[in-house]
Amino acid sequence: MSASRTLPLTILASLLLFATGLGCKAATPPPAPRLDAPLAAKHGRETAVFAGGCFWGQQAVFERVKGVLDTTAGYAGGSSATATYAQVTTETTGHAESVKVVFDPAKITYGQLLQIFFAVHDPTTLNRQGPDKGTSYRSAIFFSTPEQQKIASAYIAQLDEAKAFPSPIVTQVNALKGFYDAESYHQDYALHNPDDPYIMVCDRPKIATLKAEFPNLYHDYNGK
């Protein structure tokens, strides 16, 4: 575990405003994407991959979204040979801590997932989220289809044009070359460790944002 995740609660609490305050997120829910795929006529399974800081919080959010069928914490952006937590934390692998989101396109659109993604992290800080610093904590969207690339790029342009955030968005939009599952102890970490100071300070507010800003898309999650 990196040092940034083992800080005493008093120190983490002092970073709460930076991690979750108005300077790190839109003052109101980001607007819905103007460009989006319509809900599919038939149920199915599609995959989206997002990186927005520690994967504990990202997974904790998306597993509570209606229409999401499965989530996995893992690594994207680097090679399979370096997809271990010990290596990724050296900040030399090219990997970003990420979450793979498998969703039913008949229940939720890719654009709606993007709207949630931008609501629960700071897309304007380069290689940093809250107390976590480094390229592995960068904001990134890893697209698997040309349609995902088009929707994501158009949405970032829309948000910047609307000045939805106080600073320009630095989120990368990159092709997904591979996703590598994180170690088992990282999966559902926030659910299994609710009293961890890091979870209390950095990740519970993300879940609260989802519930408050997207009540029609929120549901409770009690594990797989």
PyMOL commands that place a pseudoatom at each C-alpha (Angstrom):
pseudoatom trace, name=CA, resn=MET, resi=1, chain=A, elem=C, hetatm=0, pos=[0.000, 0.000, 0.000]
pseudoatom trace, name=CA, resn=SER, resi=2, chain=A, elem=C, hetatm=0, pos=[1.372, 3.422, -0.885]
pseudoatom trace, name=CA, resn=ALA, resi=3, chain=A, elem=C, hetatm=0, pos=[2.220, 5.875, 1.862]
pseudoatom trace, name=CA, resn=SER, resi=4, chain=A, elem=C, hetatm=0, pos=[-0.487, 8.226, 0.640]
pseudoatom trace, name=CA, resn=ARG, resi=5, chain=A, elem=C, hetatm=0, pos=[-3.097, 5.683, 1.673]
pseudoatom trace, name=CA, resn=THR, resi=6, chain=A, elem=C, hetatm=0, pos=[-1.799, 5.059, 5.164]
pseudoatom trace, name=CA, resn=LEU, resi=7, chain=A, elem=C, hetatm=0, pos=[-1.861, 8.614, 6.486]
pseudoatom trace, name=CA, resn=PRO, resi=8, chain=A, elem=C, hetatm=0, pos=[-3.528, 9.183, 9.867]
pseudoatom trace, name=CA, resn=LEU, resi=9, chain=A, elem=C, hetatm=0, pos=[-7.146, 10.274, 9.693]
pseudoatom trace, name=CA, resn=THR, resi=10, chain=A, elem=C, hetatm=0, pos=[-6.278, 13.756, 11.002]
pseudoatom trace, name=CA, resn=ILE, resi=11, chain=A, elem=C, hetatm=0, pos=[-3.976, 14.369, 8.036]
pseudoatom trace, name=CA, resn=LEU, resi=12, chain=A, elem=C, hetatm=0, pos=[-6.365, 12.866, 5.533]
pseudoatom trace, name=CA, resn=ALA, resi=13, chain=A, elem=C, hetatm=0, pos=[-9.169, 14.966, 6.931]
pseudoatom trace, name=CA, resn=SER, resi=14, chain=A, elem=C, hetatm=0, pos=[-7.160, 18.108, 6.255]
pseudoatom trace, name=CA, resn=LEU, resi=15, chain=A, elem=C, hetatm=0, pos=[-7.090, 17.080, 2.603]
pseudoatom trace, name=CA, resn=LEU, resi=16, chain=A, elem=C, hetatm=0, pos=[-10.835, 16.532, 2.399]
pseudoatom trace, name=CA, resn=LEU, resi=17, chain=A, elem=C, hetatm=0, pos=[-11.558, 19.905, 0.820]
pseudoatom trace, name=CA, resn=PHE, resi=18, chain=A, elem=C, hetatm=0, pos=[-8.939, 19.302, -1.820]
pseudoatom trace, name=CA, resn=ALA, resi=19, chain=A, elem=C, hetatm=0, pos=[-10.142, 15.787, -2.527]
pseudoatom trace, name=CA, resn=THR, resi=20, chain=A, elem=C, hetatm=0, pos=[-13.859, 16.457, -2.688]
pseudoatom trace, name=CA, resn=GLY, resi=21, chain=A, elem=C, hetatm=0, pos=[-14.465, 20.193, -2.531]
pseudoatom trace, name=CA, resn=LEU, resi=22, chain=A, elem=C, hetatm=0, pos=[-15.899, 22.484, -5.157]
pseudoatom trace, name=CA, resn=GLY, resi=23, chain=A, elem=C, hetatm=0, pos=[-12.436, 23.138, -6.523]
pseudoatom trace, name=CA, resn=CYS, resi=24, chain=A, elem=C, hetatm=0, pos=[-12.233, 19.478, -7.515]
pseudoatom trace, name=CA, resn=LYS, resi=25, chain=A, elem=C, hetatm=0, pos=[-15.663, 18.885, -8.995]
pseudoatom trace, name=CA, resn=ALA, resi=26, chain=A, elem=C, hetatm=0, pos=[-18.419, 20.672, -10.787]
pseudoatom trace, name=CA, resn=ALA, resi=27, chain=A, elem=C, hetatm=0, pos=[-20.476, 22.901, -8.493]
pseudoatom trace, name=CA, resn=THR, resi=28, chain=A, elem=C, hetatm=0, pos=[-23.571, 21.186, -9.895]
pseudoatom trace, name=CA, resn=PRO, resi=29, chain=A, elem=C, hetatm=0, pos=[-23.912, 17.864, -11.712]
pseudoatom trace, name=CA, resn=PRO, resi=30, chain=A, elem=C, hetatm=0, pos=[-22.198, 18.072, -15.099]
pseudoatom trace, name=CA, resn=PRO, resi=31, chain=A, elem=C, hetatm=0, pos=[-24.711, 18.484, -17.925]
pseudoatom trace, name=CA, resn=ALA, resi=32, chain=A, elem=C, hetatm=0, pos=[-25.840, 15.437, -19.837]
pseudoatom trace, name=CA, resn=PRO, resi=33, chain=A, elem=C, hetatm=0, pos=[-23.817, 14.747, -22.987]
pseudoatom trace, name=CA, resn=ARG, resi=34, chain=A, elem=C, hetatm=0, pos=[-25.281, 16.262, -26.128]
pseudoatom trace, name=CA, resn=LEU, resi=35, chain=A, elem=C, hetatm=0, pos=[-23.759, 13.403, -28.107]
pseudoatom trace, name=CA, resn=ASP, resi=36, chain=A, elem=C, hetatm=0, pos=[-24.628, 9.957, -26.797]
pseudoatom trace, name=CA, resn=ALA, resi=37, chain=A, elem=C, hetatm=0, pos=[-25.731, 6.549, -28.007]
pseudoatom trace, name=CA, resn=PRO, resi=38, chain=A, elem=C, hetatm=0, pos=[-29.446, 5.842, -27.476]
pseudoatom trace, name=CA, resn=LEU, resi=39, chain=A, elem=C, hetatm=0, pos=[-30.530, 3.096, -25.128]
pseudoatom trace, name=CA, resn=ALA, resi=40, chain=A, elem=C, hetatm=0, pos=[-30.243, -0.219, -26.930]
pseudoatom trace, name=CA, resn=ALA, resi=41, chain=A, elem=C, hetatm=0, pos=[-33.388, -2.053, -27.975]
pseudoatom trace, name=CA, resn=LYS, resi=42, chain=A, elem=C, hetatm=0, pos=[-32.083, -5.317, -26.515]
pseudoatom trace, name=CA, resn=HIS, resi=43, chain=A, elem=C, hetatm=0, pos=[-30.226, -6.161, -23.323]
pseudoatom trace, name=CA, resn=GLY, resi=44, chain=A, elem=C, hetatm=0, pos=[-26.540, -6.860, -23.682]
pseudoatom trace, name=CA, resn=ARG, resi=45, chain=A, elem=C, hetatm=0, pos=[-23.098, -6.336, -22.209]
pseudoatom trace, name=CA, resn=GLU, resi=46, chain=A, elem=C, hetatm=0, pos=[-20.697, -3.557, -23.100]
pseudoatom trace, name=CA, resn=THR, resi=47, chain=A, elem=C, hetatm=0, pos=[-17.491, -2.468, -21.400]
pseudoatom trace, name=CA, resn=ALA, resi=48, chain=A, elem=C, hetatm=0, pos=[-16.191, 0.941, -20.376]
pseudoatom trace, name=CA, resn=VAL, resi=49, chain=A, elem=C, hetatm=0, pos=[-12.854, 1.645, -18.658]
pseudoatom trace, name=CA, resn=PHE, resi=50, chain=A, elem=C, hetatm=0, pos=[-12.230, 4.769, -16.593]
pseudoatom trace, name=CA, resn=ALA, resi=51, chain=A, elem=C, hetatm=0, pos=[-9.296, 6.054, -14.551]
pseudoatom trace, name=CA, resn=GLY, resi=52, chain=A, elem=C, hetatm=0, pos=[-9.906, 8.779, -12.012]
pseudoatom trace, name=CA, resn=GLY, resi=53, chain=A, elem=C, hetatm=0, pos=[-7.582, 8.363, -9.076]
pseudoatom trace, name=CA, resn=CYS, resi=54, chain=A, elem=C, hetatm=0, pos=[-7.595, 5.458, -6.654]
pseudoatom trace, name=CA, resn=PHE, resi=55, chain=A, elem=C, hetatm=0, pos=[-9.538, 2.544, -8.089]
pseudoatom trace, name=CA, resn=TRP, resi=56, chain=A, elem=C, hetatm=0, pos=[-11.139, 1.842, -4.713]
pseudoatom trace, name=CA, resn=GLY, resi=57, chain=A, elem=C, hetatm=0, pos=[-13.357, 4.890, -5.012]
pseudoatom trace, name=CA, resn=GLN, resi=58, chain=A, elem=C, hetatm=0, pos=[-14.055, 4.506, -8.714]
pseudoatom trace, name=CA, resn=GLN, resi=59, chain=A, elem=C, hetatm=0, pos=[-15.225, 0.938, -8.215]
pseudoatom trace, name=CA, resn=ALA, resi=60, chain=A, elem=C, hetatm=0, pos=[-17.276, 1.915, -5.154]
pseudoatom trace, name=CA, resn=VAL, resi=61, chain=A, elem=C, hetatm=0, pos=[-19.170, 4.421, -7.297]
pseudoatom trace, name=CA, resn=PHE, resi=62, chain=A, elem=C, hetatm=0, pos=[-19.823, 2.409, -10.438]
pseudoatom trace, name=CA, resn=GLU, resi=63, chain=A, elem=C, hetatm=0, pos=[-20.906, -0.766, -8.676]
pseudoatom trace, name=CA, resn=ARG, resi=64, chain=A, elem=C, hetatm=0, pos=[-23.765, 1.319, -7.242]
pseudoatom trace, name=CA, resn=VAL, resi=65, chain=A, elem=C, hetatm=0, pos=[-25.041, 2.470, -10.636]
pseudoatom trace, name=CA, resn=LYS, resi=66, chain=A, elem=C, hetatm=0, pos=[-28.216, 0.942, -12.057]
pseudoatom trace, name=CA, resn=GLY, resi=67, chain=A, elem=C, hetatm=0, pos=[-27.523, -0.824, -15.323]
pseudoatom trace, name=CA, resn=VAL, resi=68, chain=A, elem=C, hetatm=0, pos=[-23.964, -1.733, -14.340]
pseudoatom trace, name=CA, resn=LEU, resi=69, chain=A, elem=C, hetatm=0, pos=[-23.598, -5.503, -14.328]
pseudoatom trace, name=CA, resn=ASP, resi=70, chain=A, elem=C, hetatm=0, pos=[-20.062, -5.894, -13.010]
pseudoatom trace, name=CA, resn=THR, resi=71, chain=A, elem=C, hetatm=0, pos=[-17.010, -3.864, -12.018]
pseudoatom trace, name=CA, resn=THR, resi=72, chain=A, elem=C, hetatm=0, pos=[-13.342, -4.754, -11.639]
pseudoatom trace, name=CA, resn=ALA, resi=73, chain=A, elem=C, hetatm=0, pos=[-10.514, -2.707, -10.184]
pseudoatom trace, name=CA, resn=GLY, resi=74, chain=A, elem=C, hetatm=0, pos=[-7.383, -2.975, -12.270]
pseudoatom trace, name=CA, resn=TYR, resi=75, chain=A, elem=C, hetatm=0, pos=[-4.721, -1.394, -14.404]
pseudoatom trace, name=CA, resn=ALA, resi=76, chain=A, elem=C, hetatm=0, pos=[-4.756, 0.069, -17.921]
pseudoatom trace, name=CA, resn=GLY, resi=77, chain=A, elem=C, hetatm=0, pos=[-2.283, 1.989, -20.023]
pseudoatom trace, name=CA, resn=GLY, resi=78, chain=A, elem=C, hetatm=0, pos=[0.782, -0.206, -19.541]
pseudoatom trace, name=CA, resn=SER, resi=79, chain=A, elem=C, hetatm=0, pos=[1.804, -3.767, -20.318]
pseudoatom trace, name=CA, resn=SER, resi=80, chain=A, elem=C, hetatm=0, pos=[0.723, -7.029, -18.715]
pseudoatom trace, name=CA, resn=ALA, resi=81, chain=A, elem=C, hetatm=0, pos=[4.266, -7.591, -17.483]
pseudoatom trace, name=CA, resn=THR, resi=82, chain=A, elem=C, hetatm=0, pos=[4.034, -4.590, -15.152]
pseudoatom trace, name=CA, resn=ALA, resi=83, chain=A, elem=C, hetatm=0, pos=[0.421, -4.922, -14.014]
pseudoatom trace, name=CA, resn=THR, resi=84, chain=A, elem=C, hetatm=0, pos=[1.034, -5.479, -10.331]
pseudoatom trace, name=CA, resn=TYR, resi=85, chain=A, elem=C, hetatm=0, pos=[0.378, -3.044, -7.511]
pseudoatom trace, name=CA, resn=ALA, resi=86, chain=A, elem=C, hetatm=0, pos=[4.004, -3.096, -6.367]
pseudoatom trace, name=CA, resn=GLN, resi=87, chain=A, elem=C, hetatm=0, pos=[5.170, -2.103, -9.841]
pseudoatom trace, name=CA, resn=VAL, resi=88, chain=A, elem=C, hetatm=0, pos=[2.412, 0.381, -10.632]
pseudoatom trace, name=CA, resn=THR, resi=89, chain=A, elem=C, hetatm=0, pos=[3.113, 2.374, -7.464]
pseudoatom trace, name=CA, resn=THR, resi=90, chain=A, elem=C, hetatm=0, pos=[6.648, 3.051, -8.716]
pseudoatom trace, name=CA, resn=GLU, resi=91, chain=A, elem=C, hetatm=0, pos=[5.001, 5.383, -11.287]
pseudoatom trace, name=CA, resn=THR, resi=92, chain=A, elem=C, hetatm=0, pos=[7.165, 3.948, -14.076]
pseudoatom trace, name=CA, resn=THR, resi=93, chain=A, elem=C, hetatm=0, pos=[4.816, 1.467, -15.756]
pseudoatom trace, name=CA, resn=GLY, resi=94, chain=A, elem=C, hetatm=0, pos=[2.467, 3.715, -17.735]
pseudoatom trace, name=CA, resn=HIS, resi=95, chain=A, elem=C, hetatm=0, pos=[-0.484, 2.135, -15.973]
pseudoatom trace, name=CA, resn=ALA, resi=96, chain=A, elem=C, hetatm=0, pos=[-3.341, 4.075, -14.404]
pseudoatom trace, name=CA, resn=GLU, resi=97, chain=A, elem=C, hetatm=0, pos=[-5.436, 2.643, -11.613]
pseudoatom trace, name=CA, resn=SER, resi=98, chain=A, elem=C, hetatm=0, pos=[-8.690, 1.990, -13.431]
pseudoatom trace, name=CA, resn=VAL, resi=99, chain=A, elem=C, hetatm=0, pos=[-12.088, 0.394, -13.185]
pseudoatom trace, name=CA, resn=LYS, resi=100, chain=A, elem=C, hetatm=0, pos=[-13.644, -1.840, -15.815]
pseudoatom trace, name=CA, resn=VAL, resi=101, chain=A, elem=C, hetatm=0, pos=[-17.388, -1.289, -15.965]
pseudoatom trace, name=CA, resn=VAL, resi=102, chain=A, elem=C, hetatm=0, pos=[-19.562, -3.876, -17.675]
pseudoatom trace, name=CA, resn=PHE, resi=103, chain=A, elem=C, hetatm=0, pos=[-22.981, -2.381, -18.339]
pseudoatom trace, name=CA, resn=ASP, resi=104, chain=A, elem=C, hetatm=0, pos=[-26.274, -3.157, -20.044]
pseudoatom trace, name=CA, resn=PRO, resi=105, chain=A, elem=C, hetatm=0, pos=[-26.702, -0.620, -22.881]
pseudoatom trace, name=CA, resn=ALA, resi=106, chain=A, elem=C, hetatm=0, pos=[-30.468, -1.141, -22.698]
pseudoatom trace, name=CA, resn=LYS, resi=107, chain=A, elem=C, hetatm=0, pos=[-30.468, 0.269, -19.151]
pseudoatom trace, name=CA, resn=ILE, resi=108, chain=A, elem=C, hetatm=0, pos=[-27.774, 2.940, -19.169]
pseudoatom trace, name=CA, resn=THR, resi=109, chain=A, elem=C, hetatm=0, pos=[-25.844, 4.737, -21.894]
pseudoatom trace, name=CA, resn=TYR, resi=110, chain=A, elem=C, hetatm=0, pos=[-22.127, 5.287, -22.222]
pseudoatom trace, name=CA, resn=GLY, resi=111, chain=A, elem=C, hetatm=0, pos=[-22.768, 9.011, -21.985]
pseudoatom trace, name=CA, resn=GLN, resi=112, chain=A, elem=C, hetatm=0, pos=[-24.532, 8.605, -18.650]
pseudoatom trace, name=CA, resn=LEU, resi=113, chain=A, elem=C, hetatm=0, pos=[-21.530, 6.688, -17.331]
pseudoatom trace, name=CA, resn=LEU, resi=114, chain=A, elem=C, hetatm=0, pos=[-19.297, 9.538, -18.490]
pseudoatom trace, name=CA, resn=GLN, resi=115, chain=A, elem=C, hetatm=0, pos=[-21.517, 12.062, -16.717]
pseudoatom trace, name=CA, resn=ILE, resi=116, chain=A, elem=C, hetatm=0, pos=[-21.105, 10.124, -13.460]
pseudoatom trace, name=CA, resn=PHE, resi=117, chain=A, elem=C, hetatm=0, pos=[-17.364, 9.744, -14.025]
pseudoatom trace, name=CA, resn=PHE, resi=118, chain=A, elem=C, hetatm=0, pos=[-16.883, 13.499, -14.330]
pseudoatom trace, name=CA, resn=ALA, resi=119, chain=A, elem=C, hetatm=0, pos=[-19.127, 14.175, -11.326]
pseudoatom trace, name=CA, resn=VAL, resi=120, chain=A, elem=C, hetatm=0, pos=[-17.143, 12.077, -8.843]
pseudoatom trace, name=CA, resn=HIS, resi=121, chain=A, elem=C, hetatm=0, pos=[-13.532, 13.063, -9.533]
pseudoatom trace, name=CA, resn=ASP, resi=122, chain=A, elem=C, hetatm=0, pos=[-11.475, 16.111, -10.459]
pseudoatom trace, name=CA, resn=PRO, resi=123, chain=A, elem=C, hetatm=0, pos=[-10.703, 16.017, -14.192]
pseudoatom trace, name=CA, resn=THR, resi=124, chain=A, elem=C, hetatm=0, pos=[-8.655, 19.227, -14.031]
pseudoatom trace, name=CA, resn=THR, resi=125, chain=A, elem=C, hetatm=0, pos=[-5.680, 18.135, -11.904]
pseudoatom trace, name=CA, resn=LEU, resi=126, chain=A, elem=C, hetatm=0, pos=[-2.822, 16.533, -13.810]
pseudoatom trace, name=CA, resn=ASN, resi=127, chain=A, elem=C, hetatm=0, pos=[-1.630, 13.229, -12.367]
pseudoatom trace, name=CA, resn=ARG, resi=128, chain=A, elem=C, hetatm=0, pos=[-3.290, 13.782, -9.022]
pseudoatom trace, name=CA, resn=GLN, resi=129, chain=A, elem=C, hetatm=0, pos=[-6.487, 13.029, -7.138]
pseudoatom trace, name=CA, resn=GLY, resi=130, chain=A, elem=C, hetatm=0, pos=[-6.731, 14.255, -3.560]
pseudoatom trace, name=CA, resn=PRO, resi=131, chain=A, elem=C, hetatm=0, pos=[-3.731, 12.995, -1.578]
pseudoatom trace, name=CA, resn=ASP, resi=132, chain=A, elem=C, hetatm=0, pos=[-2.611, 10.616, -4.354]
pseudoatom trace, name=CA, resn=LYS, resi=133, chain=A, elem=C, hetatm=0, pos=[0.060, 11.857, -6.765]
pseudoatom trace, name=CA, resn=GLY, resi=134, chain=A, elem=C, hetatm=0, pos=[1.548, 10.267, -9.846]
pseudoatom trace, name=CA, resn=THR, resi=135, chain=A, elem=C, hetatm=0, pos=[0.680, 9.163, -13.360]
pseudoatom trace, name=CA, resn=SER, resi=136, chain=A, elem=C, hetatm=0, pos=[-1.090, 6.074, -12.010]
pseudoatom trace, name=CA, resn=TYR, resi=137, chain=A, elem=C, hetatm=0, pos=[-3.708, 8.444, -10.545]
pseudoatom trace, name=CA, resn=ARG, resi=138, chain=A, elem=C, hetatm=0, pos=[-4.288, 10.387, -13.761]
pseudoatom trace, name=CA, resn=SER, resi=139, chain=A, elem=C, hetatm=0, pos=[-7.702, 11.076, -15.210]
pseudoatom trace, name=CA, resn=ALA, resi=140, chain=A, elem=C, hetatm=0, pos=[-8.235, 8.972, -18.338]
pseudoatom trace, name=CA, resn=ILE, resi=141, chain=A, elem=C, hetatm=0, pos=[-10.888, 7.341, -20.466]
pseudoatom trace, name=CA, resn=PHE, resi=142, chain=A, elem=C, hetatm=0, pos=[-9.846, 4.165, -22.246]
pseudoatom trace, name=CA, resn=PHE, resi=143, chain=A, elem=C, hetatm=0, pos=[-12.152, 3.639, -25.202]
pseudoatom trace, name=CA, resn=SER, resi=144, chain=A, elem=C, hetatm=0, pos=[-12.755, 0.274, -26.852]
pseudoatom trace, name=CA, resn=THR, resi=145, chain=A, elem=C, hetatm=0, pos=[-14.791, 1.440, -29.861]
pseudoatom trace, name=CA, resn=PRO, resi=146, chain=A, elem=C, hetatm=0, pos=[-14.722, 4.450, -32.220]
pseudoatom trace, name=CA, resn=GLU, resi=147, chain=A, elem=C, hetatm=0, pos=[-18.164, 5.397, -30.885]
pseudoatom trace, name=CA, resn=GLN, resi=148, chain=A, elem=C, hetatm=0, pos=[-16.858, 5.579, -27.315]
pseudoatom trace, name=CA, resn=GLN, resi=149, chain=A, elem=C, hetatm=0, pos=[-13.951, 7.734, -28.464]
pseudoatom trace, name=CA, resn=LYS, resi=150, chain=A, elem=C, hetatm=0, pos=[-16.291, 10.099, -30.300]
pseudoatom trace, name=CA, resn=ILE, resi=151, chain=A, elem=C, hetatm=0, pos=[-18.731, 10.422, -27.383]
pseudoatom trace, name=CA, resn=ALA, resi=152, chain=A, elem=C, hetatm=0, pos=[-15.968, 10.932, -24.808]
pseudoatom trace, name=CA, resn=SER, resi=153, chain=A, elem=C, hetatm=0, pos=[-14.074, 13.536, -26.849]
pseudoatom trace, name=CA, resn=ALA, resi=154, chain=A, elem=C, hetatm=0, pos=[-17.262, 15.443, -27.650]
pseudoatom trace, name=CA, resn=TYR, resi=155, chain=A, elem=C, hetatm=0, pos=[-18.306, 15.451, -23.995]
pseudoatom trace, name=CA, resn=ILE, resi=156, chain=A, elem=C, hetatm=0, pos=[-14.990, 16.843, -22.807]
pseudoatom trace, name=CA, resn=ALA, resi=157, chain=A, elem=C, hetatm=0, pos=[-15.269, 19.622, -25.386]
pseudoatom trace, name=CA, resn=GLN, resi=158, chain=A, elem=C, hetatm=0, pos=[-18.848, 20.285, -24.249]
pseudoatom trace, name=CA, resn=LEU, resi=159, chain=A, elem=C, hetatm=0, pos=[-17.835, 20.522, -20.581]
pseudoatom trace, name=CA, resn=ASP, resi=160, chain=A, elem=C, hetatm=0, pos=[-14.935, 22.850, -21.331]
pseudoatom trace, name=CA, resn=GLU, resi=161, chain=A, elem=C, hetatm=0, pos=[-17.134, 25.041, -23.512]
pseudoatom trace, name=CA, resn=ALA, resi=162, chain=A, elem=C, hetatm=0, pos=[-19.725, 25.257, -20.744]
pseudoatom trace, name=CA, resn=LYS, resi=163, chain=A, elem=C, hetatm=0, pos=[-16.997, 25.943, -18.152]
pseudoatom trace, name=CA, resn=ALA, resi=164, chain=A, elem=C, hetatm=0, pos=[-18.458, 23.179, -16.014]
pseudoatom trace, name=CA, resn=PHE, resi=165, chain=A, elem=C, hetatm=0, pos=[-15.180, 23.138, -14.047]
pseudoatom trace, name=CA, resn=PRO, resi=166, chain=A, elem=C, hetatm=0, pos=[-13.081, 26.062, -12.869]
pseudoatom trace, name=CA, resn=SER, resi=167, chain=A, elem=C, hetatm=0, pos=[-10.093, 24.903, -14.946]
pseudoatom trace, name=CA, resn=PRO, resi=168, chain=A, elem=C, hetatm=0, pos=[-9.674, 23.114, -18.294]
pseudoatom trace, name=CA, resn=ILE, resi=169, chain=A, elem=C, hetatm=0, pos=[-10.142, 19.347, -18.303]
pseudoatom trace, name=CA, resn=VAL, resi=170, chain=A, elem=C, hetatm=0, pos=[-6.924, 17.308, -18.614]
pseudoatom trace, name=CA, resn=THR, resi=171, chain=A, elem=C, hetatm=0, pos=[-8.580, 13.893, -18.936]
pseudoatom trace, name=CA, resn=GLN, resi=172, chain=A, elem=C, hetatm=0, pos=[-6.841, 11.725, -21.510]
pseudoatom trace, name=CA, resn=VAL, resi=173, chain=A, elem=C, hetatm=0, pos=[-8.856, 9.803, -24.115]
pseudoatom trace, name=CA, resn=ASN, resi=174, chain=A, elem=C, hetatm=0, pos=[-6.806, 6.770, -25.124]
pseudoatom trace, name=CA, resn=ALA, resi=175, chain=A, elem=C, hetatm=0, pos=[-7.448, 3.481, -26.893]
pseudoatom trace, name=CA, resn=LEU, resi=176, chain=A, elem=C, hetatm=0, pos=[-7.796, 0.525, -24.543]
pseudoatom trace, name=CA, resn=LYS, resi=177, chain=A, elem=C, hetatm=0, pos=[-4.885, -1.786, -25.312]
pseudoatom trace, name=CA, resn=GLY, resi=178, chain=A, elem=C, hetatm=0, pos=[-5.452, -4.060, -22.347]
pseudoatom trace, name=CA, resn=PHE, resi=179, chain=A, elem=C, hetatm=0, pos=[-7.038, -4.215, -18.922]
pseudoatom trace, name=CA, resn=TYR, resi=180, chain=A, elem=C, hetatm=0, pos=[-5.424, -6.201, -16.129]
pseudoatom trace, name=CA, resn=ASP, resi=181, chain=A, elem=C, hetatm=0, pos=[-7.297, -7.144, -12.977]
pseudoatom trace, name=CA, resn=ALA, resi=182, chain=A, elem=C, hetatm=0, pos=[-5.842, -5.845, -9.742]
pseudoatom trace, name=CA, resn=GLU, resi=183, chain=A, elem=C, hetatm=0, pos=[-5.008, -8.142, -6.867]
pseudoatom trace, name=CA, resn=SER, resi=184, chain=A, elem=C, hetatm=0, pos=[-7.968, -9.745, -5.104]
pseudoatom trace, name=CA, resn=TYR, resi=185, chain=A, elem=C, hetatm=0, pos=[-7.618, -7.644, -1.948]
pseudoatom trace, name=CA, resn=HIS, resi=186, chain=A, elem=C, hetatm=0, pos=[-8.293, -4.496, -3.995]
pseudoatom trace, name=CA, resn=GLN, resi=187, chain=A, elem=C, hetatm=0, pos=[-11.640, -5.764, -5.279]
pseudoatom trace, name=CA, resn=ASP, resi=188, chain=A, elem=C, hetatm=0, pos=[-14.598, -4.215, -3.416]
pseudoatom trace, name=CA, resn=TYR, resi=189, chain=A, elem=C, hetatm=0, pos=[-12.070, -2.703, -1.019]
pseudoatom trace, name=CA, resn=ALA, resi=190, chain=A, elem=C, hetatm=0, pos=[-14.329, 0.149, 0.058]
pseudoatom trace, name=CA, resn=LEU, resi=191, chain=A, elem=C, hetatm=0, pos=[-17.184, -2.248, 0.779]
pseudoatom trace, name=CA, resn=HIS, resi=192, chain=A, elem=C, hetatm=0, pos=[-15.039, -4.558, 2.901]
pseudoatom trace, name=CA, resn=ASN, resi=193, chain=A, elem=C, hetatm=0, pos=[-13.139, -1.779, 4.688]
pseudoatom trace, name=CA, resn=PRO, resi=194, chain=A, elem=C, hetatm=0, pos=[-15.707, 0.958, 5.404]
pseudoatom trace, name=CA, resn=ASP, resi=195, chain=A, elem=C, hetatm=0, pos=[-13.819, 2.254, 8.449]
pseudoatom trace, name=CA, resn=ASP, resi=196, chain=A, elem=C, hetatm=0, pos=[-10.482, 2.633, 6.677]
pseudoatom trace, name=CA, resn=PRO, resi=197, chain=A, elem=C, hetatm=0, pos=[-9.603, 6.335, 7.127]
pseudoatom trace, name=CA, resn=TYR, resi=198, chain=A, elem=C, hetatm=0, pos=[-8.807, 6.683, 3.431]
pseudoatom trace, name=CA, resn=ILE, resi=199, chain=A, elem=C, hetatm=0, pos=[-12.212, 5.293, 2.472]
pseudoatom trace, name=CA, resn=MET, resi=200, chain=A, elem=C, hetatm=0, pos=[-13.992, 7.507, 5.004]
pseudoatom trace, name=CA, resn=VAL, resi=201, chain=A, elem=C, hetatm=0, pos=[-12.315, 10.689, 3.788]
pseudoatom trace, name=CA, resn=CYS, resi=202, chain=A, elem=C, hetatm=0, pos=[-11.771, 10.143, 0.080]
pseudoatom trace, name=CA, resn=ASP, resi=203, chain=A, elem=C, hetatm=0, pos=[-14.343, 7.633, -1.138]
pseudoatom trace, name=CA, resn=ARG, resi=204, chain=A, elem=C, hetatm=0, pos=[-17.495, 7.919, 0.937]
pseudoatom trace, name=CA, resn=PRO, resi=205, chain=A, elem=C, hetatm=0, pos=[-18.041, 11.454, -0.427]
pseudoatom trace, name=CA, resn=LYS, resi=206, chain=A, elem=C, hetatm=0, pos=[-17.923, 10.060, -3.967]
pseudoatom trace, name=CA, resn=ILE, resi=207, chain=A, elem=C, hetatm=0, pos=[-20.704, 7.604, -3.150]
pseudoatom trace, name=CA, resn=ALA, resi=208, chain=A, elem=C, hetatm=0, pos=[-22.664, 10.418, -1.500]
pseudoatom trace, name=CA, resn=THR, resi=209, chain=A, elem=C, hetatm=0, pos=[-22.279, 12.517, -4.653]
pseudoatom trace, name=CA, resn=LEU, resi=210, chain=A, elem=C, hetatm=0, pos=[-23.632, 9.695, -6.794]
pseudoatom trace, name=CA, resn=LYS, resi=211, chain=A, elem=C, hetatm=0, pos=[-26.615, 9.226, -4.512]
pseudoatom trace, name=CA, resn=ALA, resi=212, chain=A, elem=C, hetatm=0, pos=[-27.394, 12.950, -4.272]
pseudoatom trace, name=CA, resn=GLU, resi=213, chain=A, elem=C, hetatm=0, pos=[-26.819, 13.970, -7.890]
pseudoatom trace, name=CA, resn=PHE, resi=214, chain=A, elem=C, hetatm=0, pos=[-28.041, 10.847, -9.683]
pseudoatom trace, name=CA, resn=PRO, resi=215, chain=A, elem=C, hetatm=0, pos=[-30.816, 9.432, -7.461]
pseudoatom trace, name=CA, resn=ASN, resi=216, chain=A, elem=C, hetatm=0, pos=[-32.528, 7.723, -10.386]
pseudoatom trace, name=CA, resn=LEU, resi=217, chain=A, elem=C, hetatm=0, pos=[-29.354, 5.822, -11.228]
pseudoatom trace, name=CA, resn=TYR, resi=218, chain=A, elem=C, hetatm=0, pos=[-28.282, 4.921, -7.685]
pseudoatom trace, name=CA, resn=HIS, resi=219, chain=A, elem=C, hetatm=0, pos=[-28.863, 1.612, -5.951]
pseudoatom trace, name=CA, resn=ASP, resi=220, chain=A, elem=C, hetatm=0, pos=[-27.401, -0.006, -2.856]
pseudoatom trace, name=CA, resn=TYR, resi=221, chain=A, elem=C, hetatm=0, pos=[-24.611, -2.526, -3.297]
pseudoatom trace, name=CA, resn=ASN, resi=222, chain=A, elem=C, hetatm=0, pos=[-23.842, -5.344, -0.898]
pseudoatom trace, name=CA, resn=GLY, resi=223, chain=A, elem=C, hetatm=0, pos=[-21.264, -7.312, -2.831]
pseudoatom trace, name=CA, resn=LYS, resi=224, chain=A, elem=C, hetatm=0, pos=[-21.237, -9.829, -5.621]
for i in range(1, 224): cmd.bond("trace and resi %d" % i, "trace and resi %d" % (i + 1))
show_as sticks, trace
zoom trace
